[in-house]
Amino acid sequence: MASTSGSRHDGVTERIRNATITLYNENNSLLGEIRKATSLMKEVAVDLERDNQSQMVMKLEDAAMQLSEAYGDCTHYSSSIESIGNSYQPGTELTDFKKLLEGEFVKAKAASSSVPQKESLMRQFREAVWNVHHAGEPMPGEEQEDIIMTSTQCNLLNITCPLSGKPITELADPVRSVDCKHIYEKKAIMAYINKSKNKNGRCPVAACPKILKAAKVVCDPLLRVEIDEMRSMNKQSSRPNVIEDCTGLDEEENE
């Protein structure tokens, strides 16, 4: 009787864990869509700023701010869902999951005064608009070092695959570890795991202690969005600051 009760308990726990994984992935898909929308709004705002349509830019900035607030809440919900999946144990009474999720959300929000990605979204929006007419100049209230730091911020832990050596922006099929968040080329990491004893292998990133399992190395909903953002940042940072030498033209005109 005890074993039957125990197996039933384990079955409920496993179903809840699977359900939270589904919800977590769906919520992360929403996060990805918010980031795509904010990026699109940033591009439109830059075009409007070039046309000196300041009022329209301000309206877009307000809308982007609302999206960034939603992004912050969604991030806290992702943490809450993940926490429930990792720690939930069924009790003798029915669980009010709505109440449980709301409680975890309050705790997640209280534990984190800010969401770095949320702040980064608005920073990138304002910086892109500012650079239309003030490229290379610090935004009001900031130093040059702030520009360098925020322009190169990235949410990705590694910028090259530790196995193939390729930049992650060039990976044909990128995947990320659920546990340590490192990124790899799928074909390379799966071959690495399959060659390891018991089909598990230590993460090939130096000093990372996490053990990888094939089922927990996936292309999560945010990965391609973050790689696209990094690709865009790389293009912006690689643009040379061209200063034209017009002295030759002046000399020709004087002749």
Backbone as CSV, one residue per row, in Angstrom:
resi,resn,N_x,N_y,N_z,CA_x,CA_y,CA_z,C_x,C_y,C_z
1,MET,0.833,-1.197,0.000,0.000,0.000,0.000,0.874,1.256,0.000
2,ALA,1.958,1.201,0.824,2.852,2.351,0.921,3.538,2.606,-0.412
3,SER,3.943,1.515,-1.103,4.635,1.679,-2.388,3.690,2.260,-3.432
4,THR,2.410,1.850,-3.382,1.417,2.387,-4.320,1.234,3.877,-4.107
5,SER,1.159,4.277,-2.830,1.009,5.689,-2.491,2.242,6.481,-2.938
6,GLY,3.411,5.869,-2.751,4.648,6.544,-3.130,4.758,6.733,-4.628
7,SER,4.383,5.713,-5.390,4.456,5.819,-6.844,3.453,6.843,-7.368
8,ARG,2.288,6.904,-6.720,1.280,7.895,-7.110,1.799,9.307,-6.842
9,HIS,2.464,9.457,-5.680,3.058,10.743,-5.305,4.095,11.163,-6.352
10,ASP,4.962,10.226,-6.737,5.998,10.514,-7.727,5.388,10.850,-9.081
11,GLY,4.288,10.157,-9.419,3.631,10.414,-10.695,3.056,11.821,-10.767
12,VAL,2.446,12.271,-9.675,1.894,13.631,-9.617,3.010,14.659,-9.728
13,THR,4.087,14.423,-8.991,5.224,15.343,-9.028,5.792,15.462,-10.433
14,GLU,5.907,14.339,-11.125,6.456,14.340,-12.477,5.531,15.063,-13.450
15,ARG,4.220,14.876,-13.304,3.268,15.568,-14.185,3.315,17.077,-13.965
16,ILE,3.419,17.486,-12.718,3.519,18.917,-12.416,4.809,19.479,-12.991
17,ARG,5.899,18.739,-12.863,7.184,19.201,-13.395,7.116,19.354,-14.914
18,ASN,6.497,18.395,-15.581,6.356,18.481,-17.043,5.476,19.666,-17.453
19,ALA,4.425,19.888,-16.656,3.526,21.016,-16.956,4.250,22.344,-16.790
20,THR,5.091,22.454,-15.759,5.824,23.707,-15.544,6.861,23.929,-16.644
21,ILE,7.445,22.857,-17.159,8.399,22.997,-18.269,7.703,23.563,-19.499
22,THR,6.483,23.069,-19.767,5.700,23.571,-20.903,5.363,25.040,-20.713
23,LEU,4.877,25.390,-19.514,4.536,26.786,-19.216,5.756,27.683,-19.281
24,TYR,6.870,27.195,-18.778,8.117,27.967,-18.785,8.541,28.288,-20.218
25,ASN,8.470,27.284,-21.095,8.849,27.483,-22.494,7.893,28.447,-23.202
26,GLU,6.593,28.321,-22.897,5.611,29.222,-23.507,5.840,30.666,-23.042
27,ASN,6.151,30.822,-21.758,6.407,32.160,-21.236,7.675,32.753,-21.846
28,ASN,8.689,31.915,-22.042,9.924,32.386,-22.666,9.704,32.739,-24.133
29,SER,8.771,32.043,-24.782,8.423,32.411,-26.157,7.824,33.809,-26.187
30,LEU,7.005,34.126,-25.185,6.425,35.466,-25.073,7.521,36.502,-24.842
31,LEU,8.501,36.165,-24.011,9.633,37.068,-23.786,10.354,37.359,-25.100
32,GLY,10.521,36.305,-25.910,11.171,36.485,-27.198,10.391,37.406,-28.115
33,GLU,9.067,37.272,-28.112,8.224,38.125,-28.949,8.280,39.583,-28.485
34,ILE,8.344,39.789,-27.167,8.457,41.154,-26.642,9.767,41.784,-27.096
35,ARG,10.835,41.017,-27.055,12.128,41.551,-27.473,12.144,41.856,-28.972
36,LYS,11.513,41.009,-29.764,11.425,41.278,-31.198,10.634,42.554,-31.458
37,ALA,9.516,42.713,-30.744,8.671,43.899,-30.922,9.426,45.164,-30.523
38,THR,10.172,45.097,-29.412,10.936,46.259,-28.952,12.024,46.617,-29.957
39,SER,12.648,45.605,-30.530,13.689,45.844,-31.538,13.107,46.519,-32.777
40,LEU,11.933,46.068,-33.189,11.266,46.679,-34.343,10.894,48.129,-34.045
41,MET,10.377,48.374,-32.841,10.018,49.740,-32.448,11.255,50.636,-32.420
42,LYS,12.379,50.076,-32.015,13.633,50.838,-31.989,14.028,51.263,-33.407
43,GLU,13.901,50.355,-34.368,14.244,50.675,-35.754,13.333,51.767,-36.314
44,VAL,12.034,51.673,-35.995,11.089,52.690,-36.454,11.416,54.043,-35.809
45,ALA,11.752,54.013,-34.509,12.077,55.249,-33.792,13.310,55.921,-34.386
46,VAL,14.288,55.124,-34.789,15.499,55.675,-35.411,15.151,56.382,-36.727
47,ASP,14.294,55.751,-37.522,13.870,56.379,-38.790,13.117,57.685,-38.528
48,LEU,12.258,57.671,-37.520,11.501,58.886,-37.180,12.424,59.987,-36.666
49,GLU,13.429,59.593,-35.895,14.380,60.581,-35.370,15.171,61.222,-36.508
50,ARG,15.495,60.423,-37.510,16.201,60.976,-38.673,15.345,62.021,-39.382
51,ASP,14.028,61.808,-39.323,13.099,62.766,-39.941,12.687,63.870,-38.973
52,ASN,13.329,63.887,-37.794,13.062,64.910,-36.776,11.605,64.920,-36.298
53,GLN,10.991,63.734,-36.234,9.617,63.626,-35.732,9.665,63.246,-34.247
54,SER,10.054,64.217,-33.441,10.314,63.971,-32.020,9.083,63.485,-31.252
55,GLN,7.923,64.033,-31.574,6.701,63.642,-30.858,6.390,62.156,-31.081
56,MET,6.552,61.697,-32.298,6.303,60.285,-32.606,7.328,59.392,-31.906
57,VAL,8.568,59.859,-31.826,9.610,59.101,-31.135,9.268,58.962,-29.655
58,MET,8.767,60.041,-29.060,8.390,60.001,-27.642,7.248,59.020,-27.393
59,LYS,6.276,58.980,-28.317,5.167,58.033,-28.175,5.665,56.592,-28.270
60,LEU,6.596,56.373,-29.198,7.166,55.029,-29.336,7.970,54.644,-28.092
61,GLU,8.675,55.606,-27.522,9.444,55.326,-26.310,8.518,54.950,-25.164
62,ASP,7.376,55.633,-25.039,6.399,55.290,-24.000,5.877,53.865,-24.192
63,ALA,5.602,53.514,-25.454,5.115,52.155,-25.745,6.193,51.122,-25.447
64,ALA,7.445,51.457,-25.788,8.556,50.544,-25.511,8.736,50.359,-24.006
65,MET,8.510,51.425,-23.242,8.607,51.337,-21.788,7.552,50.385,-21.224
66,GLN,6.344,50.455,-21.763,5.287,49.542,-21.322,5.658,48.090,-21.642
67,LEU,6.242,47.883,-22.819,6.679,46.532,-23.187,7.788,46.042,-22.259
68,SER,8.695,46.938,-21.894,9.798,46.534,-21.022,9.277,46.171,-19.626
69,GLU,8.224,46.873,-19.170,7.611,46.525,-17.878,6.972,45.139,-17.957
70,ALA,6.302,44.876,-19.085,5.706,43.548,-19.288,6.794,42.485,-19.345
71,TYR,7.917,42.842,-19.937,9.049,41.908,-20.022,9.553,41.551,-18.620
72,GLY,9.648,42.581,-17.767,10.089,42.331,-16.399,9.149,41.391,-15.660
73,ASP,7.839,41.617,-15.799,6.858,40.748,-15.134,6.939,39.314,-15.673
74,CYS,7.072,39.194,-16.993,7.167,37.855,-17.596,8.419,37.123,-17.119
75,THR,9.492,37.877,-16.924,10.733,37.270,-16.424,10.529,36.727,-15.011
76,HIS,9.838,37.491,-14.177,9.550,37.021,-12.812,8.623,35.798,-12.837
77,TYR,7.681,35.791,-13.788,6.806,34.616,-13.895,7.595,33.385,-14.327
78,SER,8.566,33.564,-15.205,9.406,32.431,-15.612,10.137,31.853,-14.403
79,SER,10.687,32.736,-13.577,11.385,32.288,-12.367,10.429,31.571,-11.419
80,SER,9.203,32.101,-11.312,8.204,31.509,-10.413,7.789,30.121,-10.884
81,ILE,7.555,30.003,-12.180,7.155,28.706,-12.752,8.260,27.678,-12.558
82,GLU,9.503,28.109,-12.827,10.650,27.205,-12.674,10.804,26.763,-11.221
83,SER,10.592,27.694,-10.290,10.708,27.373,-8.872,9.675,26.335,-8.448
84,ILE,8.433,26.497,-8.926,7.378,25.533,-8.588,7.719,24.154,-9.147
85,GLY,8.198,24.121,-10.388,8.548,22.839,-11.000,9.659,22.120,-10.263
86,ASN,10.599,22.886,-9.698,11.741,22.271,-9.016,11.440,21.846,-7.585
87,SER,10.456,22.508,-6.963,10.263,22.272,-5.528,8.897,21.701,-5.137
88,TYR,7.958,21.637,-6.075,6.596,21.234,-5.696,6.530,19.788,-5.195
89,GLN,5.843,19.625,-4.085,5.536,18.307,-3.541,4.063,18.287,-3.165
90,PRO,3.285,17.322,-3.673,1.848,17.283,-3.365,1.600,17.024,-1.881
91,GLY,0.574,17.691,-1.341,0.212,17.494,0.055,-1.073,16.691,0.180
92,THR,-1.633,16.706,1.349,-2.863,15.942,1.588,-4.089,16.653,1.029
93,GLU,-3.988,17.972,0.831,-5.103,18.744,0.288,-4.795,19.206,-1.135
94,LEU,-5.856,19.545,-1.873,-5.680,20.031,-3.235,-4.898,21.340,-3.241
95,THR,-4.005,21.468,-4.197,-3.171,22.673,-4.287,-3.859,23.741,-5.121
96,ASP,-3.886,24.955,-4.602,-4.384,26.100,-5.356,-3.194,26.664,-6.134
97,PHE,-3.038,26.213,-7.392,-1.846,26.587,-8.157,-1.830,28.068,-8.521
98,LYS,-2.993,28.660,-8.689,-3.029,30.090,-8.973,-2.450,30.871,-7.796
99,LYS,-2.871,30.514,-6.602,-2.375,31.172,-5.398,-0.883,30.889,-5.211
100,LEU,-0.474,29.656,-5.505,0.933,29.275,-5.370,1.807,30.084,-6.323
101,LEU,1.349,30.235,-7.568,2.106,30.997,-8.563,2.186,32.471,-8.183
102,GLU,1.068,33.018,-7.712,1.067,34.427,-7.304,2.039,34.660,-6.145
103,GLY,2.093,33.707,-5.222,3.014,33.829,-4.092,4.462,33.782,-4.544
104,GLU,4.765,32.871,-5.471,6.130,32.769,-5.992,6.506,34.028,-6.774
105,PHE,5.523,34.596,-7.491,5.779,35.819,-8.267,6.149,36.971,-7.345
106,VAL,5.402,37.114,-6.246,5.674,38.183,-5.274,7.079,38.016,-4.700
107,LYS,7.460,36.773,-4.393,8.788,36.514,-3.837,9.879,36.809,-4.863
108,ALA,9.635,36.412,-6.118,10.632,36.649,-7.169,10.835,38.134,-7.412
109,LYS,9.740,38.877,-7.394,9.824,40.322,-7.642,10.509,41.026,-6.473
110,ALA,10.232,40.569,-5.252,10.842,41.188,-4.078,12.336,40.884,-4.000
111,ALA,12.717,39.710,-4.496,14.122,39.294,-4.424,14.994,39.991,-5.454
112,SER,14.367,40.560,-6.484,15.132,41.227,-7.537,14.567,42.625,-7.766
113,SER,15.357,43.631,-7.441,14.893,45.007,-7.587,14.782,45.431,-9.045
114,SER,15.526,44.749,-9.930,15.470,45.081,-11.351,15.768,43.848,-12.181
115,VAL,15.354,43.889,-13.445,15.635,42.814,-14.395,16.642,43.365,-15.402
116,PRO,17.884,42.871,-15.399,18.918,43.431,-16.280,18.499,43.514,-17.745
117,GLN,17.847,42.459,-18.259,17.445,42.465,-19.664,16.417,43.554,-19.941
118,LYS,15.540,43.788,-18.971,14.526,44.833,-19.119,15.191,46.197,-19.217
119,GLU,16.153,46.461,-18.335,16.870,47.732,-18.360,17.648,47.871,-19.664
120,SER,18.202,46.757,-20.131,18.985,46.780,-21.364,18.129,47.113,-22.577
121,LEU,16.885,46.620,-22.594,15.984,46.902,-23.713,15.767,48.395,-23.876
122,MET,15.476,49.079,-22.766,15.233,50.511,-22.845,16.524,51.280,-23.109
123,ARG,17.615,50.811,-22.562,18.907,51.464,-22.802,19.241,51.420,-24.300
124,GLN,19.065,50.252,-24.906,19.372,50.110,-26.332,18.457,50.983,-27.180
125,PHE,17.185,51.075,-26.795,16.226,51.919,-27.524,16.681,53.379,-27.478
126,ARG,16.947,53.885,-26.280,17.309,55.295,-26.130,18.660,55.602,-26.772
127,GLU,19.572,54.661,-26.653,20.898,54.867,-27.228,20.842,54.932,-28.747
128,ALA,20.022,54.061,-29.359,19.898,54.061,-30.817,19.330,55.386,-31.317
129,VAL,18.317,55.902,-30.607,17.722,57.190,-30.990,18.728,58.323,-30.784
130,TRP,19.430,58.307,-29.648,20.410,59.355,-29.343,21.516,59.398,-30.401
131,ASN,21.955,58.231,-30.848,23.082,58.157,-31.782,22.745,58.682,-33.178
132,VAL,21.473,58.879,-33.478,21.110,59.420,-34.791,21.759,60.785,-35.004
133,HIS,21.709,61.636,-33.987,22.274,62.983,-34.105,23.483,63.216,-33.201
134,HIS,23.792,62.236,-32.305,24.870,62.458,-31.334,25.798,61.254,-31.236
135,ALA,26.068,60.596,-32.343,26.906,59.385,-32.323,28.260,59.676,-31.682
136,GLY,28.667,58.792,-30.747,29.958,58.950,-30.087,29.935,59.847,-28.874
137,GLU,28.805,60.532,-28.633,28.696,61.418,-27.470,27.944,60.705,-26.351
138,PRO,28.372,60.926,-25.091,27.631,60.318,-23.969,26.224,60.901,-23.898
139,MET,25.272,60.053,-23.541,23.928,60.565,-23.315,23.936,61.425,-22.049
140,PRO,23.000,62.346,-21.899,22.975,63.230,-20.728,23.073,62.462,-19.418
141,GLY,24.027,62.885,-18.564,24.187,62.254,-17.256,25.051,61.016,-17.259
142,GLU,25.696,60.698,-18.395,26.506,59.490,-18.478,27.898,59.817,-18.984
143,GLU,28.830,58.912,-18.674,30.212,59.073,-19.100,30.485,58.195,-20.309
144,GLN,31.612,58.419,-20.964,31.985,57.636,-22.134,32.082,56.154,-21.800
145,GLU,32.577,55.850,-20.563,32.709,54.445,-20.172,31.365,53.737,-20.132
146,ASP,30.307,54.486,-19.779,28.967,53.905,-19.724,28.536,53.450,-21.112
147,ILE,28.889,54.231,-22.137,28.526,53.879,-23.509,29.190,52.578,-23.909
148,ILE,30.484,52.462,-23.573,31.221,51.257,-23.946,30.634,50.042,-23.265
149,MET,30.333,50.160,-21.956,29.808,49.018,-21.208,28.437,48.587,-21.699
150,THR,27.532,49.546,-21.877,26.168,49.187,-22.235,26.058,48.769,-23.693
151,SER,26.937,49.295,-24.541,26.886,48.940,-25.958,27.350,47.515,-26.193
152,THR,28.160,47.016,-25.256,28.711,45.679,-25.457,28.072,44.655,-24.525
153,GLN,27.008,45.026,-23.803,26.337,44.089,-22.915,25.725,42.937,-23.706
154,CYS,25.779,41.761,-23.143,25.232,40.600,-23.830,24.729,39.618,-22.785
155,ASN,23.609,38.984,-23.079,23.024,38.031,-22.139,23.587,36.626,-22.314
156,LEU,24.398,36.411,-23.346,24.913,35.091,-23.650,26.211,34.830,-22.890
157,LEU,26.319,33.643,-22.285,27.472,33.340,-21.443,28.756,33.106,-22.236
158,ASN,28.659,32.492,-23.403,29.850,32.260,-24.213,29.584,32.702,-25.646
159,ILE,30.609,33.224,-26.290,30.420,33.765,-27.641,30.950,32.833,-28.728
160,THR,31.583,31.745,-28.315,32.002,30.720,-29.272,31.638,29.343,-28.730
161,CYS,31.433,28.391,-29.632,31.162,27.014,-29.206,32.468,26.421,-28.688
162,PRO,32.482,25.857,-27.473,33.726,25.318,-26.916,34.236,24.085,-27.648
163,LEU,33.402,23.481,-28.485,33.807,22.280,-29.208,34.228,22.569,-30.641
164,SER,33.431,23.339,-31.368,33.750,23.625,-32.771,34.602,24.877,-32.937
165,GLY,34.565,25.753,-31.914,35.317,26.992,-32.000,34.639,28.071,-32.823
166,LYS,33.469,27.773,-33.368,32.760,28.748,-34.194,32.091,29.805,-33.321
167,PRO,32.031,31.054,-33.777,31.237,32.065,-33.063,29.780,31.629,-33.031
168,ILE,29.092,31.888,-31.950,27.703,31.414,-31.849,26.802,32.075,-32.893
169,THR,27.220,33.248,-33.395,26.433,33.923,-34.433,26.527,33.193,-35.767
170,GLU,27.449,32.231,-35.862,27.614,31.476,-37.109,27.174,30.025,-36.982
171,LEU,26.631,29.646,-35.836,26.205,28.262,-35.629,24.942,27.977,-36.426
172,ALA,24.945,26.859,-37.156,23.786,26.487,-37.963,22.638,26.005,-37.090
173,ASP,22.978,25.316,-35.997,21.940,24.732,-35.134,22.353,24.908,-33.667
174,PRO,22.211,26.113,-33.121,22.656,26.363,-31.748,21.717,25.761,-30.702
175,VAL,22.292,25.296,-29.622,21.514,24.784,-28.481,22.152,25.305,-27.199
176,ARG,21.367,25.272,-26.107,21.860,25.791,-24.832,21.525,24.805,-23.717
177,SER,22.437,24.674,-22.781,22.201,23.814,-21.625,21.179,24.458,-20.703
178,VAL,20.196,23.683,-20.297,19.182,24.179,-19.361,19.824,24.499,-18.013
179,ASP,20.861,23.748,-17.654,21.463,23.886,-16.324,22.514,24.986,-16.237
180,CYS,23.496,24.984,-17.141,24.580,25.959,-17.015,24.459,27.125,-17.988
181,LYS,23.523,27.025,-18.952,23.235,28.102,-19.912,24.335,28.318,-20.957
182,HIS,25.311,27.419,-21.049,26.320,27.553,-22.096,25.745,27.086,-23.434
183,ILE,26.307,27.608,-24.513,25.761,27.398,-25.857,26.745,26.592,-26.698
184,TYR,26.201,25.711,-27.527,27.034,24.845,-28.355,26.396,24.648,-29.732
185,GLU,27.203,24.128,-30.649,26.678,23.614,-31.917,26.033,22.268,-31.601
186,LYS,24.782,22.068,-32.009,24.040,20.865,-31.618,24.759,19.582,-32.005
187,LYS,25.207,19.483,-33.242,25.848,18.254,-33.715,27.082,17.937,-32.882
188,ALA,27.877,18.960,-32.573,29.118,18.756,-31.824,28.846,18.326,-30.384
189,ILE,27.885,18.982,-29.715,27.639,18.670,-28.307,26.954,17.315,-28.144
190,MET,26.093,16.948,-29.085,25.438,15.645,-28.986,26.449,14.518,-29.189
191,ALA,27.380,14.706,-30.108,28.431,13.704,-30.306,29.295,13.603,-29.051
192,TYR,29.561,14.736,-28.434,30.365,14.777,-27.204,29.655,14.030,-26.065
193,ILE,28.359,14.275,-25.910,27.589,13.613,-24.843,27.497,12.114,-25.097
194,ASN,27.249,11.729,-26.347,27.089,10.304,-26.673,28.376,9.505,-26.482
195,LYS,29.505,10.182,-26.608,30.789,9.500,-26.413,31.134,9.381,-24.933
196,SER,30.461,10.175,-24.098,30.760,10.168,-22.670,30.135,8.961,-21.985
197,LYS,30.695,8.592,-20.867,30.195,7.448,-20.107,28.777,7.709,-19.628
198,ASN,27.896,6.731,-19.771,26.488,6.812,-19.359,25.717,7.916,-20.084
199,LYS,26.239,8.318,-21.257,25.566,9.343,-22.083,25.447,10.682,-21.358
200,ASN,26.299,10.906,-20.383,26.385,12.200,-19.701,27.814,12.691,-19.825
201,GLY,27.993,13.972,-19.867,29.344,14.505,-19.955,29.426,15.855,-19.285
202,ARG,30.567,16.147,-18.724,30.764,17.451,-18.094,30.807,18.533,-19.170
203,CYS,30.224,19.673,-18.877,30.213,20.782,-19.828,31.633,21.073,-20.292
204,PRO,31.863,21.173,-21.605,33.215,21.389,-22.127,33.756,22.808,-21.929
205,VAL,32.927,23.712,-21.402,33.435,25.055,-21.104,34.334,24.967,-19.870
206,ALA,35.528,25.531,-19.971,36.504,25.447,-18.891,35.917,25.908,-17.559
207,ALA,36.159,25.107,-16.526,35.765,25.401,-15.140,34.268,25.239,-14.874
208,CYS,33.479,24.863,-15.869,32.051,24.633,-15.627,31.855,23.226,-15.075
209,PRO,31.246,23.085,-13.902,31.117,21.765,-13.276,29.860,20.999,-13.674
210,LYS,28.982,21.615,-14.445,27.689,20.998,-14.737,27.835,19.756,-15.624
211,ILE,26.999,18.754,-15.319,26.944,17.531,-16.119,25.812,17.663,-17.125
212,LEU,26.120,17.420,-18.389,25.131,17.602,-19.448,24.373,16.320,-19.748
213,LYS,23.081,16.479,-20.030,22.241,15.387,-20.501,21.594,15.839,-21.801
214,ALA,21.514,14.940,-22.757,21.010,15.300,-24.084,19.633,15.953,-24.022
215,ALA,18.770,15.451,-23.132,17.403,15.978,-23.036,17.358,17.396,-22.491
216,LYS,18.451,17.837,-21.859,18.473,19.168,-21.250,19.446,20.110,-21.966
217,VAL,19.742,19.775,-23.229,20.520,20.679,-24.090,19.627,20.973,-25.286
218,VAL,19.024,22.146,-25.309,17.951,22.428,-26.265,18.092,23.828,-26.875
219,CYS,17.344,24.053,-27.934,17.231,25.399,-28.491,16.012,26.040,-27.835
220,ASP,16.237,26.724,-26.720,15.125,27.316,-25.987,14.556,28.512,-26.756
221,PRO,13.348,28.953,-26.412,12.664,29.993,-27.191,13.420,31.317,-27.315
222,LEU,14.290,31.627,-26.346,14.986,32.918,-26.370,16.335,32.866,-27.088
223,LEU,16.855,31.675,-27.305,18.231,31.565,-27.797,18.445,32.255,-29.133
224,ARG,17.616,31.946,-30.122,17.806,32.544,-31.449,17.570,34.056,-31.424
225,VAL,16.652,34.500,-30.574,16.415,35.945,-30.443,17.671,36.625,-29.906
226,GLU,18.281,36.033,-28.882,19.483,36.614,-28.290,20.658,36.579,-29.254
227,ILE,20.751,35.521,-30.047,21.826,35.441,-31.041,21.627,36.500,-32.123
228,ASP,20.382,36.696,-32.548,20.093,37.749,-33.537,20.465,39.122,-32.986
229,GLU,20.165,39.357,-31.708,20.515,40.633,-31.082,22.029,40.814,-31.049
230,MET,22.759,39.731,-30.737,24.211,39.810,-30.700,24.775,40.084,-32.095
231,ARG,24.177,39.448,-33.100,24.607,39.659,-34.481,24.415,41.126,-34.872
232,SER,23.282,41.684,-34.464,23.004,43.095,-34.754,23.978,44.008,-34.027
233,MET,24.282,43.705,-32.749,25.245,44.497,-31.982,26.620,44.451,-32.611
234,ASN,27.019,43.272,-33.108,28.334,43.129,-33.739,28.436,43.981,-34.998
235,LYS,27.343,44.039,-35.765,27.342,44.845,-36.982,27.485,46.319,-36.649
236,GLN,26.774,46.754,-35.594,26.837,48.162,-35.202,28.225,48.539,-34.710
237,SER,28.839,47.654,-33.904,30.147,47.972,-33.335,31.264,47.900,-34.364
238,SER,31.016,47.168,-35.479,32.055,47.028,-36.508,32.044,48.155,-37.522
239,ARG,31.022,49.024,-37.450,30.971,50.138,-38.384,32.064,51.148,-38.055
240,PRO,32.938,51.440,-39.007,34.017,52.383,-38.733,33.494,53.802,-38.644
241,ASN,34.132,54.593,-37.798,33.795,56.007,-37.725,34.599,56.734,-38.799
242,VAL,33.993,56.937,-39.939,34.692,57.511,-41.076,34.707,59.024,-40.977
243,ILE,35.897,59.593,-41.019,36.049,61.040,-41.047,36.656,61.399,-42.391
244,GLU,35.897,62.057,-43.217,36.371,62.369,-44.552,37.426,63.453,-44.521
245,ASP,38.471,63.261,-45.342,39.529,64.250,-45.495,39.186,65.120,-46.689
246,CYS,38.790,66.343,-46.399,38.338,67.238,-47.461,39.407,68.261,-47.862
247,THR,40.629,68.094,-47.319,41.666,69.092,-47.612,42.011,69.109,-49.089
248,GLY,41.986,67.929,-49.711,42.293,67.851,-51.134,41.265,68.598,-51.955
249,LEU,39.998,68.484,-51.533,38.936,69.173,-52.259,39.086,70.674,-52.124
250,ASP,39.485,71.118,-50.907,39.659,72.558,-50.685,40.769,73.110,-51.572
251,GLU,41.857,72.317,-51.683,42.973,72.762,-52.487,42.577,72.869,-53.960
252,GLU,41.775,71.887,-54.434,41.342,71.890,-55.810,40.472,73.111,-56.094
253,GLU,39.568,73.418,-55.090,38.676,74.557,-55.269,39.468,75.871,-55.327
254,ASN,40.534,75.943,-54.465,41.327,77.158,-54.438,42.105,77.349,-55.723
255,GLU,42.461,76.218,-56.371,43.148,76.326,-57.640,42.214,76.857,-58.716
